[in-house]
Amino acid sequence: MRALVVDTNGIVKKLEASGFSRVQAEGITEVIKQLDVSSLVTKQDLEIALARQTTRLVTWMSGSLLAQAAVIIAILQYLQ
C-alpha cells in the first residue's frame, strides 16, 4: 500500500480556519493519512498510457493510408 504524503499541520490549520475544532481537524487529517492510494493513477501512468495510445494511433493511420493507396492503385490499374 502506497502512503499519501500530506502536510498534516497545514491541513489541521486550514480546517480550523474553516470552522472545525482542533479535535475534528486532527481526526479528519488522520483519516486522510490512512487513505490507500495504491489504486490511484500517477502522472507517469498517464504518460505511459498516452504513449501507447499514440503508437497505436500512428500504426492504425499508417495502415489506413497504405490501404487507401492500394485501393487507388487497383482502381487506376482497372481503368487502364
C-alpha positions in Angstrom: 0.0 0.0 0.0 1.4 3.4 -1.0 1.1 6.1 1.5 -0.2 9.6 0.8 2.3 12.2 1.8 0.5 15.2 3.3 1.2 18.3 5.3 -0.8 17.3 8.4 -0.1 20.6 10.2 -1.2 22.6 7.2 -4.4 20.6 6.8 -5.2 21.0 10.5 -4.7 24.8 10.3 -6.8 25.1 7.2 -9.6 23.0 8.7 -9.5 25.1 11.9 -9.6 28.3 9.8 -12.8 26.8 8.1 -14.5 26.4 11.5 -13.6 22.8 12.5 -12.5 22.2 16.1 -8.9 21.1 16.7 -10.1 17.5 17.5 -12.2 17.4 14.4 -9.4 18.7 12.2 -6.9 16.2 13.7 -9.4 13.4 13.1 -10.0 14.3 9.5 -6.3 14.6 8.9 -5.7 11.2 10.5 -8.2 9.7 8.1 -6.6 11.4 5.1 -3.2 10.0 6.2 -4.6 6.4 6.2 -6.1 6.6 2.7 -5.0 3.8 0.4 -3.7 5.5 -2.8 -2.3 2.3 -4.4 -5.1 2.3 -7.0 -4.7 5.9 -8.0 -3.2 6.8 -11.3 0.1 8.7 -11.3 1.3 11.2 -13.9 3.8 8.6 -15.1 1.0 6.1 -15.6 -0.9 8.6 -17.7 2.2 9.4 -19.8 2.9 5.7 -20.5 -0.8 5.1 -21.5 -0.7 8.2 -23.8 2.5 7.0 -25.4 0.9 3.5 -26.1 -2.2 5.1 -27.5 -0.2 7.4 -29.7 1.7 4.5 -31.1 -1.5 2.5 -31.8 -3.0 5.5 -33.5 0.0 6.1 -35.7 0.1 2.4 -36.6 -3.6 2.4 -37.5 -3.3 5.6 -39.5 -0.3 4.2 -41.4 -2.2 1.0 -42.2 -5.2 3.0 -43.4 -3.1 5.2 -45.6 -1.4 2.1 -47.2 -4.8 0.5 -47.7 -6.2 3.7 -49.4 -3.1 3.8 -51.6 -3.6 0.2 -52.6 -7.3 0.8 -53.5 -6.4 3.8 -55.6 -3.7 1.9 -57.4 -6.1 -1.0 -58.0 -8.7 1.4 -59.4 -6.2 3.0 -61.7 -4.9 -0.4 -62.9 -8.5 -1.5 -63.5 -9.3 1.7 -65.5 -6.3 1.3 -67.8 
